[in-house]
């Protein structure tokens, strides 16, 4: 086994989550990459009812529909915010 094989094996064991730009559900860890806002800003907008609400995927797990986020971004661009 060479060094490259060892590195790949170690990465597979760690199961590091990788950002997937094509995923239909966006997890909280990737939200900033999609909408370009800090987590606290998203939290404030959600409280004010100005941001799409997440889906409850399971106990302790949420995510946003990519289509909802893209529609929200399009609306913000249209309004000029």
mmCIF file of the N, C-alpha and C atoms, coordinates in Angstrom:
data_MODEL
# 
_entry.id   MODEL 
# 
loop_
_atom_site.group_PDB 
_atom_site.id 
_atom_site.type_symbol 
_atom_site.label_atom_id 
_atom_site.label_alt_id 
_atom_site.label_comp_id 
_atom_site.label_asym_id 
_atom_site.label_entity_id 
_atom_site.label_seq_id 
_atom_site.pdbx_PDB_ins_code 
_atom_site.Cartn_x 
_atom_site.Cartn_y 
_atom_site.Cartn_z 
_atom_site.occupancy 
_atom_site.B_iso_or_equiv 
_atom_site.pdbx_formal_charge 
_atom_site.auth_seq_id 
_atom_site.auth_comp_id 
_atom_site.auth_asym_id 
_atom_site.auth_atom_id 
_atom_site.pdbx_PDB_model_num 
ATOM 1   N N  . UNK A 1 1  ? 0.864   -1.182 0.000  1.00 0.00 ? 1  UNK A N  1 
ATOM 2   C CA . UNK A 1 1  ? 0.000   0.000  0.000  1.00 0.00 ? 1  UNK A CA 1 
ATOM 3   C C  . UNK A 1 1  ? 0.904   1.237  0.000  1.00 0.00 ? 1  UNK A C  1 
ATOM 4   N N  . UNK A 1 2  ? 0.674   2.140  -0.949 1.00 0.00 ? 2  UNK A N  1 
ATOM 5   C CA . UNK A 1 2  ? 1.508   3.343  -1.008 1.00 0.00 ? 2  UNK A CA 1 
ATOM 6   C C  . UNK A 1 2  ? 0.889   4.475  -0.186 1.00 0.00 ? 2  UNK A C  1 
ATOM 7   N N  . UNK A 1 3  ? 1.586   5.610  -0.130 1.00 0.00 ? 3  UNK A N  1 
ATOM 8   C CA . UNK A 1 3  ? 1.147   6.746  0.700  1.00 0.00 ? 3  UNK A CA 1 
ATOM 9   C C  . UNK A 1 3  ? -0.196  7.301  0.249  1.00 0.00 ? 3  UNK A C  1 
ATOM 10  N N  . UNK A 1 4  ? -0.431  7.332  -1.068 1.00 0.00 ? 4  UNK A N  1 
ATOM 11  C CA . UNK A 1 4  ? -1.700  7.874  -1.585 1.00 0.00 ? 4  UNK A CA 1 
ATOM 12  C C  . UNK A 1 4  ? -2.869  6.982  -1.176 1.00 0.00 ? 4  UNK A C  1 
ATOM 13  N N  . UNK A 1 5  ? -2.693  5.676  -1.283 1.00 0.00 ? 5  UNK A N  1 
ATOM 14  C CA . UNK A 1 5  ? -3.743  4.746  -0.862 1.00 0.00 ? 5  UNK A CA 1 
ATOM 15  C C  . UNK A 1 5  ? -4.049  4.895  0.620  1.00 0.00 ? 5  UNK A C  1 
ATOM 16  N N  . UNK A 1 6  ? -3.018  5.090  1.423  1.00 0.00 ? 6  UNK A N  1 
ATOM 17  C CA . UNK A 1 6  ? -3.187  5.266  2.864  1.00 0.00 ? 6  UNK A CA 1 
ATOM 18  C C  . UNK A 1 6  ? -3.985  6.531  3.160  1.00 0.00 ? 6  UNK A C  1 
ATOM 19  N N  . UNK A 1 7  ? -3.674  7.634  2.466  1.00 0.00 ? 7  UNK A N  1 
ATOM 20  C CA . UNK A 1 7  ? -4.389  8.893  2.682  1.00 0.00 ? 7  UNK A CA 1 
ATOM 21  C C  . UNK A 1 7  ? -5.859  8.755  2.309  1.00 0.00 ? 7  UNK A C  1 
ATOM 22  N N  . UNK A 1 8  ? -6.140  8.098  1.194  1.00 0.00 ? 8  UNK A N  1 
ATOM 23  C CA . UNK A 1 8  ? -7.528  7.904  0.757  1.00 0.00 ? 8  UNK A CA 1 
ATOM 24  C C  . UNK A 1 8  ? -8.275  7.041  1.771  1.00 0.00 ? 8  UNK A C  1 
ATOM 25  N N  . UNK A 1 9  ? -7.643  5.996  2.254  1.00 0.00 ? 9  UNK A N  1 
ATOM 26  C CA . UNK A 1 9  ? -8.270  5.127  3.248  1.00 0.00 ? 9  UNK A CA 1 
ATOM 27  C C  . UNK A 1 9  ? -8.585  5.899  4.518  1.00 0.00 ? 9  UNK A C  1 
ATOM 28  N N  . UNK A 1 10 ? -7.677  6.759  4.963  1.00 0.00 ? 10 UNK A N  1 
ATOM 29  C CA . UNK A 1 10 ? -7.914  7.549  6.165  1.00 0.00 ? 10 UNK A CA 1 
ATOM 30  C C  . UNK A 1 10 ? -9.074  8.517  5.970  1.00 0.00 ? 10 UNK A C  1 
ATOM 31  N N  . UNK A 1 11 ? -9.171  9.144  4.790  1.00 0.00 ? 11 UNK A N  1 
ATOM 32  C CA . UNK A 1 11 ? -10.294 10.048 4.528  1.00 0.00 ? 11 UNK A CA 1 
ATOM 33  C C  . UNK A 1 11 ? -11.613 9.303  4.536  1.00 0.00 ? 11 UNK A C  1 
ATOM 34  N N  . UNK A 1 12 ? -11.637 8.123  3.961  1.00 0.00 ? 12 UNK A N  1 
ATOM 35  C CA . UNK A 1 12 ? -12.877 7.337  3.946  1.00 0.00 ? 12 UNK A CA 1 
ATOM 36  C C  . UNK A 1 12 ? -13.298 6.956  5.359  1.00 0.00 ? 12 UNK A C  1 
ATOM 37  N N  . UNK A 1 13 ? -12.346 6.653  6.223  1.00 0.00 ? 13 UNK A N  1 
ATOM 38  C CA . UNK A 1 13 ? -12.669 6.291  7.596  1.00 0.00 ? 13 UNK A CA 1 
ATOM 39  C C  . UNK A 1 13 ? -13.224 7.476  8.372  1.00 0.00 ? 13 UNK A C  1 
ATOM 40  N N  . UNK A 1 14 ? -12.720 8.686  8.110  1.00 0.00 ? 14 UNK A N  1 
ATOM 41  C CA . UNK A 1 14 ? -13.174 9.873  8.833  1.00 0.00 ? 14 UNK A CA 1 
ATOM 42  C C  . UNK A 1 14 ? -14.561 10.314 8.392  1.00 0.00 ? 14 UNK A C  1 
ATOM 43  N N  . UNK A 1 15 ? -14.950 9.967  7.198  1.00 0.00 ? 15 UNK A N  1 
ATOM 44  C CA . UNK A 1 15 ? -16.257 10.347 6.644  1.00 0.00 ? 15 UNK A CA 1 
ATOM 45  C C  . UNK A 1 15 ? -16.506 11.846 6.765  1.00 0.00 ? 15 UNK A C  1 
ATOM 46  N N  . UNK A 1 16 ? -15.573 12.613 6.258  1.00 0.00 ? 16 UNK A N  1 
ATOM 47  C CA . UNK A 1 16 ? -15.677 14.067 6.287  1.00 0.00 ? 16 UNK A CA 1 
ATOM 48  C C  . UNK A 1 16 ? -16.799 14.489 5.347  1.00 0.00 ? 16 UNK A C  1 
ATOM 49  N N  . UNK A 1 17 ? -17.779 15.263 5.841  1.00 0.00 ? 17 UNK A N  1 
ATOM 50  C CA . UNK A 1 17 ? -18.854 15.705 4.949  1.00 0.00 ? 17 UNK A CA 1 
ATOM 51  C C  . UNK A 1 17 ? -18.304 16.667 3.906  1.00 0.00 ? 17 UNK A C  1 
ATOM 52  N N  . UNK A 1 18 ? -18.728 16.460 2.679  1.00 0.00 ? 18 UNK A N  1 
ATOM 53  C CA . UNK A 1 18 ? -18.276 17.282 1.567  1.00 0.00 ? 18 UNK A CA 1 
ATOM 54  C C  . UNK A 1 18 ? -19.457 18.086 1.045  1.00 0.00 ? 18 UNK A C  1 
ATOM 55  N N  . UNK A 1 19 ? -19.217 19.370 0.738  1.00 0.00 ? 19 UNK A N  1 
ATOM 56  C CA . UNK A 1 19 ? -20.268 20.224 0.189  1.00 0.00 ? 19 UNK A CA 1 
ATOM 57  C C  . UNK A 1 19 ? -20.679 19.699 -1.172 1.00 0.00 ? 19 UNK A C  1 
ATOM 58  N N  . UNK A 1 20 ? -21.964 19.491 -1.372 1.00 0.00 ? 20 UNK A N  1 
ATOM 59  C CA . UNK A 1 20 ? -22.497 19.010 -2.651 1.00 0.00 ? 20 UNK A CA 1 
ATOM 60  C C  . UNK A 1 20 ? -23.409 20.083 -3.226 1.00 0.00 ? 20 UNK A C  1 
ATOM 61  N N  . UNK A 1 21 ? -22.933 20.834 -4.244 1.00 0.00 ? 21 UNK A N  1 
ATOM 62  C CA . UNK A 1 21 ? -23.743 21.925 -4.793 1.00 0.00 ? 21 UNK A CA 1 
ATOM 63  C C  . UNK A 1 21 ? -24.994 21.467 -5.538 1.00 0.00 ? 21 UNK A C  1 
ATOM 64  N N  . UNK A 1 22 ? -25.127 20.171 -5.803 1.00 0.00 ? 22 UNK A N  1 
ATOM 65  C CA . UNK A 1 22 ? -26.294 19.684 -6.534 1.00 0.00 ? 22 UNK A CA 1 
ATOM 66  C C  . UNK A 1 22 ? -27.343 19.050 -5.627 1.00 0.00 ? 22 UNK A C  1 
ATOM 67  N N  . UNK A 1 23 ? -27.079 18.987 -4.335 1.00 0.00 ? 23 UNK A N  1 
ATOM 68  C CA . UNK A 1 23 ? -28.013 18.339 -3.406 1.00 0.00 ? 23 UNK A CA 1 
ATOM 69  C C  . UNK A 1 23 ? -29.338 19.093 -3.364 1.00 0.00 ? 23 UNK A C  1 
ATOM 70  N N  . UNK A 1 24 ? -30.421 18.366 -3.258 1.00 0.00 ? 24 UNK A N  1 
ATOM 71  C CA . UNK A 1 24 ? -31.750 18.964 -3.184 1.00 0.00 ? 24 UNK A CA 1 
ATOM 72  C C  . UNK A 1 24 ? -32.039 19.529 -1.801 1.00 0.00 ? 24 UNK A C  1 
ATOM 73  N N  . UNK A 1 25 ? -31.459 18.940 -0.776 1.00 0.00 ? 25 UNK A N  1 
ATOM 74  C CA . UNK A 1 25 ? -31.610 19.410 0.597  1.00 0.00 ? 25 UNK A CA 1 
ATOM 75  C C  . UNK A 1 25 ? -30.267 19.992 1.042  1.00 0.00 ? 25 UNK A C  1 
ATOM 76  N N  . UNK A 1 26 ? -30.299 21.217 1.542  1.00 0.00 ? 26 UNK A N  1 
ATOM 77  C CA . UNK A 1 26 ? -29.082 21.898 1.992  1.00 0.00 ? 26 UNK A CA 1 
ATOM 78  C C  . UNK A 1 26 ? -29.026 21.827 3.515  1.00 0.00 ? 26 UNK A C  1 
ATOM 79  N N  . UNK A 1 27 ? -28.005 21.162 4.070  1.00 0.00 ? 27 UNK A N  1 
ATOM 80  C CA . UNK A 1 27 ? -27.876 21.103 5.525  1.00 0.00 ? 27 UNK A CA 1 
ATOM 81  C C  . UNK A 1 27 ? -27.348 22.424 6.075  1.00 0.00 ? 27 UNK A C  1 
ATOM 82  N N  . UNK A 1 28 ? -27.513 22.658 7.377  1.00 0.00 ? 28 UNK A N  1 
ATOM 83  C CA . UNK A 1 28 ? -27.057 23.921 7.974  1.00 0.00 ? 28 UNK A CA 1 
ATOM 84  C C  . UNK A 1 28 ? -25.585 24.226 7.721  1.00 0.00 ? 28 UNK A C  1 
ATOM 85  N N  . UNK A 1 29 ? -24.737 23.206 7.702  1.00 0.00 ? 29 UNK A N  1 
ATOM 86  C CA . UNK A 1 29 ? -23.301 23.448 7.520  1.00 0.00 ? 29 UNK A CA 1 
ATOM 87  C C  . UNK A 1 29 ? -22.977 24.018 6.136  1.00 0.00 ? 29 UNK A C  1 
ATOM 88  N N  . UNK A 1 30 ? -23.864 23.812 5.146  1.00 0.00 ? 30 UNK A N  1 
ATOM 89  C CA . UNK A 1 30 ? -23.631 24.305 3.790  1.00 0.00 ? 30 UNK A CA 1 
ATOM 90  C C  . UNK A 1 30 ? -24.447 25.553 3.465  1.00 0.00 ? 30 UNK A C  1 
ATOM 91  N N  . UNK A 1 31 ? -25.294 25.975 4.382  1.00 0.00 ? 31 UNK A N  1 
ATOM 92  C CA . UNK A 1 31 ? -26.201 27.085 4.114  1.00 0.00 ? 31 UNK A CA 1 
ATOM 93  C C  . UNK A 1 31 ? -25.453 28.371 3.763  1.00 0.00 ? 31 UNK A C  1 
ATOM 94  N N  . UNK A 1 32 ? -24.379 28.645 4.466  1.00 0.00 ? 32 UNK A N  1 
ATOM 95  C CA . UNK A 1 32 ? -23.612 29.870 4.215  1.00 0.00 ? 32 UNK A CA 1 
ATOM 96  C C  . UNK A 1 32 ? -23.051 29.903 2.799  1.00 0.00 ? 32 UNK A C  1 
ATOM 97  N N  . UNK A 1 33 ? -22.621 28.757 2.291  1.00 0.00 ? 33 UNK A N  1 
ATOM 98  C CA . UNK A 1 33 ? -22.096 28.686 0.925  1.00 0.00 ? 33 UNK A CA 1 
ATOM 99  C C  . UNK A 1 33 ? -23.177 28.964 -0.110 1.00 0.00 ? 33 UNK A C  1 
ATOM 100 N N  . UNK A 1 34 ? -24.393 28.582 0.193  1.00 0.00 ? 34 UNK A N  1 
ATOM 101 C CA . UNK A 1 34 ? -25.489 28.746 -0.766 1.00 0.00 ? 34 UNK A CA 1 
ATOM 102 C C  . UNK A 1 34 ? -26.041 30.170 -0.749 1.00 0.00 ? 34 UNK A C  1 
ATOM 103 N N  . UNK A 1 35 ? -26.288 30.722 0.432  1.00 0.00 ? 35 UNK A N  1 
ATOM 104 C CA . UNK A 1 35 ? -26.933 32.046 0.503  1.00 0.00 ? 35 UNK A CA 1 
ATOM 105 C C  . UNK A 1 35 ? -25.968 33.187 0.790  1.00 0.00 ? 35 UNK A C  1 
ATOM 106 N N  . UNK A 1 36 ? -24.764 32.884 1.256  1.00 0.00 ? 36 UNK A N  1 
ATOM 107 C CA . UNK A 1 36 ? -23.778 33.930 1.485  1.00 0.00 ? 36 UNK A CA 1 
ATOM 108 C C  . UNK A 1 36 ? -24.024 34.786 2.712  1.00 0.00 ? 36 UNK A C  1 
ATOM 109 N N  . UNK A 1 37 ? -24.754 34.254 3.685  1.00 0.00 ? 37 UNK A N  1 
ATOM 110 C CA . UNK A 1 37 ? -25.040 34.992 4.913  1.00 0.00 ? 37 UNK A CA 1 
ATOM 111 C C  . UNK A 1 37 ? -24.517 34.213 6.116  1.00 0.00 ? 37 UNK A C  1 
ATOM 112 N N  . UNK A 1 38 ? -24.134 34.936 7.149  1.00 0.00 ? 38 UNK A N  1 
ATOM 113 C CA . UNK A 1 38 ? -23.685 34.303 8.384  1.00 0.00 ? 38 UNK A CA 1 
ATOM 114 C C  . UNK A 1 38 ? -24.855 33.593 9.060  1.00 0.00 ? 38 UNK A C  1 
ATOM 115 N N  . UNK A 1 39 ? -24.527 32.589 9.853  1.00 0.00 ? 39 UNK A N  1 
ATOM 116 C CA . UNK A 1 39 ? -25.568 31.813 10.552 1.00 0.00 ? 39 UNK A CA 1 
ATOM 117 C C  . UNK A 1 39 ? -26.457 32.690 11.422 1.00 0.00 ? 39 UNK A C  1 
ATOM 118 N N  . UNK A 1 40 ? -25.870 33.657 12.107 1.00 0.00 ? 40 UNK A N  1 
ATOM 119 C CA . UNK A 1 40 ? -26.678 34.523 12.978 1.00 0.00 ? 40 UNK A CA 1 
ATOM 120 C C  . UNK A 1 40 ? -27.633 35.382 12.144 1.00 0.00 ? 40 UNK A C  1 
ATOM 121 N N  . UNK A 1 41 ? -27.225 35.806 10.971 1.00 0.00 ? 41 UNK A N  1 
ATOM 122 C CA . UNK A 1 41 ? -28.105 36.595 10.097 1.00 0.00 ? 41 UNK A CA 1 
ATOM 123 C C  . UNK A 1 41 ? -29.279 35.745 9.625  1.00 0.00 ? 41 UNK A C  1 
ATOM 124 N N  . UNK A 1 42 ? -29.004 34.500 9.257  1.00 0.00 ? 42 UNK A N  1 
ATOM 125 C CA . UNK A 1 42 ? -30.079 33.581 8.849  1.00 0.00 ? 42 UNK A CA 1 
ATOM 126 C C  . UNK A 1 42 ? -31.034 33.367 10.015 1.00 0.00 ? 42 UNK A C  1 
ATOM 127 N N  . UNK A 1 43 ? -30.493 33.185 11.213 1.00 0.00 ? 43 UNK A N  1 
ATOM 128 C CA . UNK A 1 43 ? -31.334 32.982 12.399 1.00 0.00 ? 43 UNK A CA 1 
ATOM 129 C C  . UNK A 1 43 ? -32.254 34.179 12.613 1.00 0.00 ? 43 UNK A C  1 
ATOM 130 N N  . UNK A 1 44 ? -31.699 35.393 12.497 1.00 0.00 ? 44 UNK A N  1 
ATOM 131 C CA . UNK A 1 44 ? -32.513 36.607 12.685 1.00 0.00 ? 44 UNK A CA 1 
ATOM 132 C C  . UNK A 1 44 ? -33.586 36.728 11.612 1.00 0.00 ? 44 UNK A C  1 
ATOM 133 N N  . UNK A 1 45 ? -33.230 36.439 10.374 1.00 0.00 ? 45 UNK A N  1 
ATOM 134 C CA . UNK A 1 45 ? -34.222 36.503 9.290  1.00 0.00 ? 45 UNK A CA 1 
ATOM 135 C C  . UNK A 1 45 ? -35.314 35.461 9.485  1.00 0.00 ? 45 UNK A C  1 
ATOM 136 N N  . UNK A 1 46 ? -34.947 34.268 9.940  1.00 0.00 ? 46 UNK A N  1 
ATOM 137 C CA . UNK A 1 46 ? -35.951 33.229 10.217 1.00 0.00 ? 46 UNK A CA 1 
ATOM 138 C C  . UNK A 1 46 ? -36.912 33.694 11.304 1.00 0.00 ? 46 UNK A C  1 
ATOM 139 N N  . UNK A 1 47 ? -36.382 34.262 12.377 1.00 0.00 ? 47 UNK A N  1 
ATOM 140 C CA . UNK A 1 47 ? -37.240 34.755 13.474 1.00 0.00 ? 47 UNK A CA 1 
ATOM 141 C C  . UNK A 1 47 ? -38.194 35.826 13.006 1.00 0.00 ? 47 UNK A C  1 
ATOM 142 N N  . UNK A 1 48 ? -37.735 36.656 12.061 1.00 0.00 ? 48 UNK A N  1 
ATOM 143 C CA . UNK A 1 48 ? -38.569 37.745 11.539 1.00 0.00 ? 48 UNK A CA 1 
ATOM 144 C C  . UNK A 1 48 ? -39.518 37.264 10.440 1.00 0.00 ? 48 UNK A C  1 
ATOM 145 N N  . UNK A 1 49 ? -39.419 35.995 10.065 1.00 0.00 ? 49 UNK A N  1 
ATOM 146 C CA . UNK A 1 49 ? -40.270 35.456 9.004  1.00 0.00 ? 49 UNK A CA 1 
ATOM 147 C C  . UNK A 1 49 ? -39.832 35.879 7.614  1.00 0.00 ? 49 UNK A C  1 
ATOM 148 N N  . UNK A 1 50 ? -38.565 36.251 7.453  1.00 0.00 ? 50 UNK A N  1 
ATOM 149 C CA . UNK A 1 50 ? -38.063 36.743 6.173  1.00 0.00 ? 50 UNK A CA 1 
ATOM 150 C C  . UNK A 1 50 ? -37.130 35.763 5.472  1.00 0.00 ? 50 UNK A C  1 
ATOM 151 N N  . UNK A 1 51 ? -37.069 34.538 5.963  1.00 0.00 ? 51 UNK A N  1 
ATOM 152 C CA . UNK A 1 51 ? -36.195 33.517 5.387  1.00 0.00 ? 51 UNK A CA 1 
ATOM 153 C C  . UNK A 1 51 ? -36.973 32.212 5.357  1.00 0.00 ? 51 UNK A C  1 
ATOM 154 N N  . UNK A 1 52 ? -36.753 31.378 4.340  1.00 0.00 ? 52 UNK A N  1 
ATOM 155 C CA . UNK A 1 52 ? -37.473 30.093 4.284  1.00 0.00 ? 52 UNK A CA 1 
ATOM 156 C C  . UNK A 1 52 ? -37.215 29.246 5.535  1.00 0.00 ? 52 UNK A C  1 
ATOM 157 N N  . UNK A 1 53 ? -38.251 28.636 6.028  1.00 0.00 ? 53 UNK A N  1 
ATOM 158 C CA . UNK A 1 53 ? -38.118 27.774 7.189  1.00 0.00 ? 53 UNK A CA 1 
ATOM 159 C C  . UNK A 1 53 ? -37.543 26.423 6.749  1.00 0.00 ? 53 UNK A C  1 
ATOM 160 N N  . UNK A 1 54 ? -36.727 25.815 7.595  1.00 0.00 ? 54 UNK A N  1 
ATOM 161 C CA . UNK A 1 54 ? -36.144 24.512 7.240  1.00 0.00 ? 54 UNK A CA 1 
ATOM 162 C C  . UNK A 1 54 ? -37.158 23.386 7.389  1.00 0.00 ? 54 UNK A C  1 
ATOM 163 N N  . UNK A 1 55 ? -36.822 22.266 6.797  1.00 0.00 ? 55 UNK A N  1 
ATOM 164 C CA . UNK A 1 55 ? -37.595 21.037 6.969  1.00 0.00 ? 55 UNK A CA 1 
ATOM 165 C C  . UNK A 1 55 ? -37.007 20.277 8.151  1.00 0.00 ? 55 UNK A C  1 
ATOM 166 N N  . UNK A 1 56 ? -37.840 19.653 8.938  1.00 0.00 ? 56 UNK A N  1 
ATOM 167 C CA . UNK A 1 56 ? -37.351 18.775 10.002 1.00 0.00 ? 56 UNK A CA 1 
ATOM 168 C C  . UNK A 1 56 ? -37.162 17.406 9.361  1.00 0.00 ? 56 UNK A C  1 
ATOM 169 N N  . UNK A 1 57 ? -35.910 16.989 9.225  1.00 0.00 ? 57 UNK A N  1 
ATOM 170 C CA . UNK A 1 57 ? -35.590 15.727 8.562  1.00 0.00 ? 57 UNK A CA 1 
ATOM 171 C C  . UNK A 1 57 ? -35.666 14.546 9.526  1.00 0.00 ? 57 UNK A C  1 
ATOM 172 N N  . UNK A 1 58 ? -35.289 14.784 10.769 1.00 0.00 ? 58 UNK A N  1 
ATOM 173 C CA . UNK A 1 58 ? -35.402 13.792 11.830 1.00 0.00 ? 58 UNK A CA 1 
ATOM 174 C C  . UNK A 1 58 ? -35.182 14.535 13.144 1.00 0.00 ? 58 UNK A C  1 
ATOM 175 N N  . UNK A 1 59 ? -35.165 13.817 14.236 1.00 0.00 ? 59 UNK A N  1 
ATOM 176 C CA . UNK A 1 59 ? -34.933 14.453 15.525 1.00 0.00 ? 59 UNK A CA 1 
ATOM 177 C C  . UNK A 1 59 ? -33.529 15.073 15.509 1.00 0.00 ? 59 UNK A C  1 
ATOM 178 N N  . UNK A 1 60 ? -33.461 16.376 15.719 1.00 0.00 ? 60 UNK A N  1 
ATOM 179 C CA . UNK A 1 60 ? -32.169 17.051 15.765 1.00 0.00 ? 60 UNK A CA 1 
ATOM 180 C C  . UNK A 1 60 ? -31.522 17.309 14.420 1.00 0.00 ? 60 UNK A C  1 
ATOM 181 N N  . UNK A 1 61 ? -32.254 17.132 13.318 1.00 0.00 ? 61 UNK A N  1 
ATOM 182 C CA . UNK A 1 61 ? -31.673 17.317 11.981 1.00 0.00 ? 61 UNK A CA 1 
ATOM 183 C C  . UNK A 1 61 ? -32.635 18.125 11.129 1.00 0.00 ? 61 UNK A C  1 
ATOM 184 N N  . UNK A 1 62 ? -32.109 19.222 10.533 1.00 0.00 ? 62 UNK A N  1 
ATOM 185 C CA . UNK A 1 62 ? -32.915 20.060 9.650  1.00 0.00 ? 62 UNK A CA 1 
ATOM 186 C C  . UNK A 1 62 ? -32.170 20.288 8.343  1.00 0.00 ? 62 UNK A C  1 
ATOM 187 N N  . UNK A 1 63 ? -32.885 20.797 7.361  1.00 0.00 ? 63 UNK A N  1 
ATOM 188 C CA . UNK A 1 63 ? -32.296 21.140 6.072  1.00 0.00 ? 63 UNK A CA 1 
ATOM 189 C C  . UNK A 1 63 ? -33.268 21.995 5.289  1.00 0.00 ? 63 UNK A C  1 
ATOM 190 N N  . UNK A 1 64 ? -32.777 22.688 4.297  1.00 0.00 ? 64 UNK A N  1 
ATOM 191 C CA . UNK A 1 64 ? -33.602 23.553 3.463  1.00 0.00 ? 64 UNK A CA 1 
ATOM 192 C C  . UNK A 1 64 ? -33.699 22.984 2.056  1.00 0.00 ? 64 UNK A C  1 
ATOM 193 N N  . UNK A 1 65 ? -34.860 23.141 1.440  1.00 0.00 ? 65 UNK A N  1 
ATOM 194 C CA . UNK A 1 65 ? -35.002 22.780 0.027  1.00 0.00 ? 65 UNK A CA 1 
ATOM 195 C C  . UNK A 1 65 ? -34.193 23.779 -0.792 1.00 0.00 ? 65 UNK A C  1 
ATOM 196 N N  . UNK A 1 66 ? -33.345 23.273 -1.676 1.00 0.00 ? 66 UNK A N  1 
ATOM 197 C CA . UNK A 1 66 ? -32.527 24.140 -2.523 1.00 0.00 ? 66 UNK A CA 1 
ATOM 198 C C  . UNK A 1 66 ? -33.421 25.060 -3.346 1.00 0.00 ? 66 UNK A C  1 
ATOM 199 N N  . UNK A 1 67 ? -34.550 24.563 -3.835 1.00 0.00 ? 67 UNK A N  1 
ATOM 200 C CA . UNK A 1 67 ? -35.459 25.384 -4.647 1.00 0.00 ? 67 UNK A CA 1 
ATOM 201 C C  . UNK A 1 67 ? -35.999 26.562 -3.838 1.00 0.00 ? 67 UNK A C  1 
ATOM 202 N N  . UNK A 1 68 ? -36.307 26.343 -2.552 1.00 0.00 ? 68 UNK A N  1 
ATOM 203 C CA . UNK A 1 68 ? -36.792 27.432 -1.697 1.00 0.00 ? 68 UNK A CA 1 
ATOM 204 C C  . UNK A 1 68 ? -35.718 28.504 -1.517 1.00 0.00 ? 68 UNK A C  1 
ATOM 205 N N  . UNK A 1 69 ? -34.474 28.062 -1.309 1.00 0.00 ? 69 UNK A N  1 
ATOM 206 C CA . UNK A 1 69 ? -33.379 29.012 -1.128 1.00 0.00 ? 69 UNK A CA 1 
ATOM 207 C C  . UNK A 1 69 ? -33.113 29.803 -2.410 1.00 0.00 ? 69 UNK A C  1 
ATOM 208 N N  . UNK A 1 70 ? -33.154 29.121 -3.549 1.00 0.00 ? 70 UNK A N  1 
ATOM 209 C CA . UNK A 1 70 ? -32.923 29.808 -4.822 1.00 0.00 ? 70 UNK A CA 1 
ATOM 210 C C  . UNK A 1 70 ? -34.043 30.802 -5.127 1.00 0.00 ? 70 UNK A C  1 
ATOM 211 N N  . UNK A 1 71 ? -35.279 30.448 -4.797 1.00 0.00 ? 71 UNK A N  1 
ATOM 212 C CA . UNK A 1 71 ? -36.396 31.378 -4.993 1.00 0.00 ? 71 UNK A CA 1 
ATOM 213 C C  . UNK A 1 71 ? -36.242 32.592 -4.076 1.00 0.00 ? 71 UNK A C  1 
ATOM 214 N N  . UNK A 1 72 ? -35.822 32.363 -2.836 1.00 0.00 ? 72 UNK A N  1 
ATOM 215 C CA . UNK A 1 72 ? -35.602 33.458 -1.895 1.00 0.00 ? 72 UNK A CA 1 
ATOM 216 C C  . UNK A 1 72 ? -34.496 34.388 -2.393 1.00 0.00 ? 72 UNK A C  1 
ATOM 217 N N  . UNK A 1 73 ? -33.398 33.809 -2.893 1.00 0.00 ? 73 UNK A N  1 
ATOM 218 C CA . UNK A 1 73 ? -32.303 34.621 -3.427 1.00 0.00 ? 73 UNK A CA 1 
ATOM 219 C C  . UNK A 1 73 ? -32.750 35.425 -4.647 1.00 0.00 ? 73 UNK A C  1 
ATOM 220 N N  . UNK A 1 74 ? -33.521 34.802 -5.524 1.00 0.00 ? 74 UNK A N  1 
ATOM 221 C CA . UNK A 1 74 ? -34.023 35.506 -6.712 1.00 0.00 ? 74 UNK A CA 1 
ATOM 222 C C  . UNK A 1 74 ? -34.909 36.681 -6.330 1.00 0.00 ? 74 UNK A C  1 
ATOM 223 N N  . UNK A 1 75 ? -35.757 36.468 -5.324 1.00 0.00 ? 75 UNK A N  1 
ATOM 224 C CA . UNK A 1 75 ? -36.647 37.536 -4.855 1.00 0.00 ? 75 UNK A CA 1 
ATOM 225 C C  . UNK A 1 75 ? -35.835 38.684 -4.262 1.00 0.00 ? 75 UNK A C  1 
ATOM 226 N N  . UNK A 1 76 ? -34.819 38.370 -3.498 1.00 0.00 ? 76 UNK A N  1 
ATOM 227 C CA . UNK A 1 76 ? -33.964 39.427 -2.911 1.00 0.00 ? 76 UNK A CA 1 
ATOM 228 C C  . UNK A 1 76 ? -33.248 40.225 -4.000 1.00 0.00 ? 76 UNK A C  1 
ATOM 229 N N  . UNK A 1 77 ? -32.793 39.550 -5.037 1.00 0.00 ? 77 UNK A N  1 
ATOM 230 C CA . UNK A 1 77 ? -32.123 40.243 -6.146 1.00 0.00 ? 77 UNK A CA 1 
ATOM 231 C C  . UNK A 1 77 ? -33.104 41.123 -6.899 1.00 0.00 ? 77 UNK A C  1 
ATOM 232 N N  . UNK A 1 78 ? -34.337 40.627 -7.062 1.00 0.00 ? 78 UNK A N  1 
ATOM 233 C CA . UNK A 1 78 ? -35.357 41.372 -7.789 1.00 0.00 ? 78 UNK A CA 1 
ATOM 234 C C  . UNK A 1 78 ? -35.737 42.640 -7.028 1.00 0.00 ? 78 UNK A C  1 
ATOM 235 N N  . UNK A 1 79 ? -35.855 42.525 -5.713 1.00 0.00 ? 79 UNK A N  1 
ATOM 236 C CA . UNK A 1 79 ? -36.238 43.659 -4.873 1.00 0.00 ? 79 UNK A CA 1 
ATOM 237 C C  . UNK A 1 79 ? -35.063 44.615 -4.710 1.00 0.00 ? 79 UNK A C  1 
ATOM 238 N N  . UNK A 1 80 ? -33.841 44.097 -4.862 1.00 0.00 ? 80 UNK A N  1 
ATOM 239 C CA . UNK A 1 80 ? -32.671 44.948 -4.757 1.00 0.00 ? 80 UNK A CA 1 
ATOM 240 C C  . UNK A 1 80 ? -32.076 45.012 -3.382 1.00 0.00 ? 80 UNK A C  1 
ATOM 241 N N  . UNK A 1 81 ? -32.202 43.956 -2.606 1.00 0.00 ? 81 UNK A N  1 
ATOM 242 C CA . UNK A 1 81 ? -31.628 43.923 -1.246 1.00 0.00 ? 81 UNK A CA 1 
ATOM 243 C C  . UNK A 1 81 ? -30.250 43.353 -1.268 1.00 0.00 ? 81 UNK A C  1 
# 
